[in-house]
Amino acid sequence: MNPAQSSSLLHLVLALVLAVALLASQGCASSGNPKVADFNPSTQVEYGKTTKQEIQAMLGEPNGKSFGMNGREIWIYTYARAQAKPATFIPLVGLFAGGMDTSGKNLTFAFDENGVLQKQGSGEVQVQGGSGITR
């Protein structure tokens, strides 16, 4: 192989590596409020004391609002993140080892008629998913 061919091959390999790295870095998505991911209600809110305004200052606008049967206002915050496994972007290998890891968290706050926190709930989920012919 002459130097010109070697240089062209090197450029092709570098371009392919860059393309795979770019695709892998773009293999994630998120939805909802990212502040929810790191929020710890057990240390950041207090029943009978924390107000709607304080919750809103910490987390922003809720993703959803509703009213319970007892008339309490309920705020719901959610966050979900999906990350493609790097193997997904490798030709042929992605058929066997590809997939996506997904995680999510929700926070629910119930307030009395004065806007003071009465109840709080939270939940988390993590899912490892595969794709291709092995799943």
Contact map, one row per residue, 1 for C-alpha under 8 A:
111011000000000000000000000000000000000000000000000000000000000000000000000000000000000000000000000000000000000000000000000000000000000
111111000000000000000000000000000000000000000000000000000000000000000000000000000000000000000000000000000000000000000000000000000000000
111111100000000000000000000000000000000000000000000000000000000000000000000000000000000000000000000000000000000000000000000000000000000
011111110000000000000000000000000000000000000000000000000000000000000000000000000000000000000000000000000000000000000000000000000000000
111111111000000000000000000000000000000000000000000000000000000000000000000000000000000000000000000000000000000000000000000000000000000
111111111100000000000000000000000000000000000000000000000000000000000000000000000000000000000000000000000000000000000000000000000000000
001111111110000000000000000000000000000000000000000000000000000000000000000000000000000000000000000000000000000000000000000000000000000
000111111111000000000000000000000000000000000000000000000000000000000000000000000000000000000000000000000000000000000000000000000000000
000011111111100000000000000000000000000000000000000000000000000000000000000000000000000000000000000000000000000000000000000000000000000
000001111111110000000000000000000000000000000000000000000000000000000000000000000000000000000000000000000000000000000000000000000000000
000000111111111000000000000000000000000000000000000000000000000000000000000000000000000000000000000000000000000000000000000000000000000
000000011111111100000000000000000000000000000000000000000000000000000000000000000000000000000000000000000000000000000000000000000000000
000000001111111110000000000000000000000000000000000000000000000000000000000000000000000000000000000000000000000000000000000000000000000
000000000111111111000000000000000000000000000000000000000000000000000000000000000000000000000000000000000000000000000000000000000000000
000000000011111111100000000000000000000000000000000000000000000000000000000000000000000000000000000000000000000000000000000000000000000
000000000001111111110000000000000000000000000000000000000000000000000000000000000000000000000000000000000000000000000000000000000000000
000000000000111111111000000000000000000000000000000000000000000000000000000000000000000000000000000000000000000000000000000000000000000
000000000000011111111100000000000000000000000000000000000000000000000000000000000000000000000000000000000000000000000000000000000000000
000000000000001111111110000000000000000000000000000000000000000000000000000000000000000000000000000000000000000000000000000000000000000
000000000000000111111111000000000000000000000000000000000000000000000000000000000000000011000000000000000000000000000000000000000000000
000000000000000011111111100000000000000000000000000000000000000000000000000000000000000000000000000000000000000000000000000000000000000
000000000000000001111111110000000000000000000000000000000000000000000000000000000000000000000000000000000000000000000000000000000000000
000000000000000000111111111000000000000000000000000000000000000000000000000000000000000010000000000000000000000000000000000000000000000
000000000000000000011111111000000000000000000000000000000000000000000000000000000001110010000000000000000000000000000000000000000000000
000000000000000000001111111100000000000000000000000000000000000000000000000000000000000000000000000000000000000000000000000000000000000
000000000000000000000111111100000000000000000000000000000000000000000000000000000000000000000000000000000000000000000000000000000000000
000000000000000000000011111110000000000000000000000000000000000000000000000000000011100000000000000000000000000000000000000000000000000
000000000000000000000000111111000000000000000000000000000000000000000000000000001111000000000000000000000000000000000000000000000000000
000000000000000000000000001111100000000000000000000000000000000000000000000000001110000000000000000000000000000000000000000000000000000
000000000000000000000000000111110000000000000000000000000000000000000000000000111100000000000000000000000000000000000000000000000000000
000000000000000000000000000011111100000000000000000000000000000000000000000000111000000000000000000000000000000000000000000000000000000
000000000000000000000000000001111100000000000000000000000000001000000000000011110000000000000000000000000000000000000000000000000000000
000000000000000000000000000000111111100000000000000000000010001000000000000011100000000000000000000000000000000000000000000000000000000
000000000000000000000000000000111111110000000000000000000000000000000000000000100000000000000000000000000000000000000000000000000000000
000000000000000000000000000000001111111000000000000000000010000000000000000000000000000000000000000000000000000000000000000000000000000
000000000000000000000000000000001111111000000000000000000010000000000000000011100000000000000000000000001110000000000000000000000000000
000000000000000000000000000000001111111000000000000000000000000000000000000000100000000000000000000000011000000000000000000000000000000
000000000000000000000000000000000111111100000000000000000000000000000000000000000000000000000000000000000000000000000000000000000000000
000000000000000000000000000000000011111110010000000000000000000000000000000000000000000000000000000000000000000000000000000000000000000
000000000000000000000000000000000000011111110000000000000000000000000000000000000000000000000000000000000000000000000000000000000000000
000000000000000000000000000000000000001111111000000000000000000000000000000000000000000000000000000000000000000000000001000000000000000
000000000000000000000000000000000000000111111100000000000000000000000000000000000000000000000000000000000000000000000000000000000000000
000000000000000000000000000000000000000111111100000000000000000000000000000000000000000000000000000000000000000000000000000000000000000
000000000000000000000000000000000000001111111100000000000000000000000000000000000000000000000000000000000000000000000000000000000000000
000000000000000000000000000000000000000011111110010000100000000000000000000000000000000000000000000000000000000000000000000000000000000
000000000000000000000000000000000000000001111111110000000000000000000000000000000000000000000000000000000000000000001000000000000000000
000000000000000000000000000000000000000000001111110000000000000000000000000000000000000000000000000000000000000000011110000000000000000
000000000000000000000000000000000000000000000111110000000000000000000000000000000000000000000000000000000000000000011100000000000000000
000000000000000000000000000000000000000000000111111000000000000000000000000000000000000000000000000000000000000000011000000000000000000
000000000000000000000000000000000000000000001111111101100000000000000000000000000000000000000000000000000000000000011000000000000000000
000000000000000000000000000000000000000000000000111111100000000000000000000000000000000000000000000000000000001000111000000000000000000
000000000000000000000000000000000000000000000000011111110000000000000000000000000000000000000000000000000000001000111000000000000000000
000000000000000000000000000000000000000000000000001111111000000000000000000000000000000000000000000000000000000000000000000000000000000
000000000000000000000000000000000000000000000000011111111100000000000000000000000000000000000000000000000000000000000000000000000000000
000000000000000000000000000000000000000000001000011111111111000000000000000000000000000000000000000000000000000000000000000000000000000
000000000000000000000000000000000000000000000000000111111111110000000000000000000000000000000000000000000000000000000000000000000000000
000000000000000000000000000000000000000000000000000011111111000000000000000000000000000000000000000000000000000000000000000000000000000
000000000000000000000000000000000000000000000000000001111111000000000000000000000000000000000000000000000000000000000000000000000000000
000000000000000000000000000000001011000000000000000000111111110000000000000000000000000000000000000000000000000000000000000000000000000
000000000000000000000000000000000000000000000000000000111111110000000000000000000000000000000000000000000000000000000000000000000000000
000000000000000000000000000000000000000000000000000000010011111000000000000000000000000000000000000000000000000000000000000000000000000
000000000000000000000000000000000000000000000000000000010011111110000000001110000000000000000000000000000000000000000000000000000000000
000000000000000000000000000000011000000000000000000000000000111110000000001111000000000000000000000000000000000000000000000000000000000
000000000000000000000000000000000000000000000000000000000000011111000000001110000000000000000000000000000000000000000000000000000000000
000000000000000000000000000000000000000000000000000000000000011111100000111100000000000000000000000000000000000000000000000000000000000
000000000000000000000000000000000000000000000000000000000000000111110000111000000000000000000000000000000000000000000000000000000000000
000000000000000000000000000000000000000000000000000000000000000011111111110000000000000000000000000000000000000000000000000000000000000
000000000000000000000000000000000000000000000000000000000000000001111111110000000000000000000000000000000000000000000000000000000000000
000000000000000000000000000000000000000000000000000000000000000000111111000000000000000000000000000000000000000000000000000000000000000
000000000000000000000000000000000000000000000000000000000000000000111111000000000000000000000000000000000000000000000000000000000000000
000000000000000000000000000000000000000000000000000000000000000000111111100000000000000000000000000000000000000110000000000000000000000
000000000000000000000000000000000000000000000000000000000000000000111111110000000000000000000000000000000000011110000000000000000000000
000000000000000000000000000000000000000000000000000000000000000011110011111000000000000000000000000000000000011110000000000000000000000
000000000000000000000000000000000000000000000000000000000000000011110001111100000000000000000000000000000001111000000000000000000000000
000000000000000000000000000000000000000000000000000000000000011111000000111110000000000000000000000000000001110000000000000000000000000
000000000000000000000000000000000000000000000000000000000000011110000000011111000000000000000000000000000111100000000000000000000000000
000000000000000000000000000000011001000000000000000000000000011100000000001111100000000000000000000000000111000000000000000000000000000
000000000000000000000000000000011001000000000000000000000000001000000000000111110000000000000000000000011110000000000000000000000000000
000000000000000000000000000001111101100000000000000000000000000000000000000011111000000000000000000000011100000000000000000000000000000
000000000000000000000000000001110000000000000000000000000000000000000000000001111100000000000000000001111000000000000000000000000000000
000000000000000000000000000111100000000000000000000000000000000000000000000000111110000000000000000001110000000000000000000000000000000
000000000000000000000000000111000000000000000000000000000000000000000000000000011111000000000000000111100000000000000000000000000000000
000000000000000000000000001110000000000000000000000000000000000000000000000000001111100000000000000111000000000000000000000000000000000
000000000000000000000001001100000000000000000000000000000000000000000000000000000111110100000000011110000000000000000000000000000000000
000000000000000000000001001000000000000000000000000000000000000000000000000000000011111100000000011110000000000000000000000000000000000
000000000000000000000001000000000000000000000000000000000000000000000000000000000001111111000000010000000000000000000000000000000000000
000000000000000000000000000000000000000000000000000000000000000000000000000000000000111111001100111000000000000000000000000000000000000
000000000000000000000000000000000000000000000000000000000000000000000000000000000001111111101110111000000000000000000000000000000000000
000000000000000000010011000000000000000000000000000000000000000000000000000000000000011111100100010000000000000000000000000000000000000
000000000000000000010000000000000000000000000000000000000000000000000000000000000000011111111100000000000000000000000000000000000000000
000000000000000000000000000000000000000000000000000000000000000000000000000000000000000111111110000000000000000000000000000000000000000
000000000000000000000000000000000000000000000000000000000000000000000000000000000000000001111111000000000000000000000000000000000000000
000000000000000000000000000000000000000000000000000000000000000000000000000000000000001101111111110000000000000000000000000000000000000
000000000000000000000000000000000000000000000000000000000000000000000000000000000000001111111111111000000000000000000000000000000011000
000000000000000000000000000000000000000000000000000000000000000000000000000000000000000100111111110000000000000000000000000000000011110
000000000000000000000000000000000000000000000000000000000000000000000000000000000000000000011111110000000000000000000000000000000011110
000000000000000000000000000000000000000000000000000000000000000000000000000000000000001100001111111000000000000000000000000000000111010
000000000000000000000000000000000000000000000000000000000000000000000000000000000001111110001111111100000000000000000000000000000111000
000000000000000000000000000000000000000000000000000000000000000000000000000000000001101100000100111110000000000000000000000000011111000
000000000000000000000000000000000000000000000000000000000000000000000000000000000111100000000000011111000000000000000000000000011110000
000000000000000000000000000000000000000000000000000000000000000000000000000000000111100000000000001111100000000000000000000001111000000
000000000000000000000000000000000000000000000000000000000000000000000000000000011110000000000000000111110000000000000000000001111000000
000000000000000000000000000000000000000000000000000000000000000000000000000000011100000000000000000011111000000000000000000111100000000
000000000000000000000000000000000000100000000000000000000000000000000000000001111000000000000000000001111100000000000000000111000000000
000000000000000000000000000000000001100000000000000000000000000000000000000001110000000000000000000000111110000000000000011110000000000
000000000000000000000000000000000001000000000000000000000000000000000000000111100000000000000000000000011111000000000000011100000000000
000000000000000000000000000000000001000000000000000000000000000000000000000111000000000000000000000000001111100000000001111000000000000
000000000000000000000000000000000000000000000000000000000000000000000000011110000000000000000000000000000111110000000001110000000000000
000000000000000000000000000000000000000000000000000000000000000000000000011100000000000000000000000000000011111000001111100000000000000
000000000000000000000000000000000000000000000000000000000000000000000001111000000000000000000000000000000001111100001111000000000000000
000000000000000000000000000000000000000000000000001100000000000000000001110000000000000000000000000000000000111111111110000000000000000
000000000000000000000000000000000000000000000000000000000000000000000011100000000000000000000000000000000000011111111100000000000000000
000000000000000000000000000000000000000000000000000000000000000000000011100000000000000000000000000000000000001111110000000000000000000
000000000000000000000000000000000000000000000000000000000000000000000000000000000000000000000000000000000000001111110000000000000000000
000000000000000000000000000000000000000000000000001100000000000000000000000000000000000000000000000000000000001111111000000000000000000
000000000000000000000000000000000000000000000011111100000000000000000000000000000000000000000000000000000000001111111100000000000000000
000000000000000000000000000000000000000000000111111100000000000000000000000000000000000000000000000000000000111100111111000000000000000
000000000000000000000000000000000000000000000011000000000000000000000000000000000000000000000000000000000000111100011111000000000000000
000000000000000000000000000000000000000000000010000000000000000000000000000000000000000000000000000000000000111000001111100000000000000
000000000000000000000000000000000000000010000000000000000000000000000000000000000000000000000000000000000011110000001111110000000000000
000000000000000000000000000000000000000000000000000000000000000000000000000000000000000000000000000000000011100000000011111000000000000
000000000000000000000000000000000000000000000000000000000000000000000000000000000000000000000000000000001111000000000001111100000000000
000000000000000000000000000000000000000000000000000000000000000000000000000000000000000000000000000000001110000000000000111110000000000
000000000000000000000000000000000000000000000000000000000000000000000000000000000000000000000000000000111100000000000000011111000000000
000000000000000000000000000000000000000000000000000000000000000000000000000000000000000000000000000000111000000000000000001111100000000
000000000000000000000000000000000000000000000000000000000000000000000000000000000000000000000000000011110000000000000000000111110000000
000000000000000000000000000000000000000000000000000000000000000000000000000000000000000000000000000011100000000000000000000011111000000
000000000000000000000000000000000000000000000000000000000000000000000000000000000000000000000000001111000000000000000000000001111100000
000000000000000000000000000000000000000000000000000000000000000000000000000000000000000000000000001111000000000000000000000000111110000
000000000000000000000000000000000000000000000000000000000000000000000000000000000000000000000000111100000000000000000000000000011111011
000000000000000000000000000000000000000000000000000000000000000000000000000000000000000000000111111100000000000000000000000000001111111
000000000000000000000000000000000000000000000000000000000000000000000000000000000000000000000111111000000000000000000000000000000111111
000000000000000000000000000000000000000000000000000000000000000000000000000000000000000000000011000000000000000000000000000000000011111
000000000000000000000000000000000000000000000000000000000000000000000000000000000000000000000011100000000000000000000000000000000111111
000000000000000000000000000000000000000000000000000000000000000000000000000000000000000000000000000000000000000000000000000000000111111
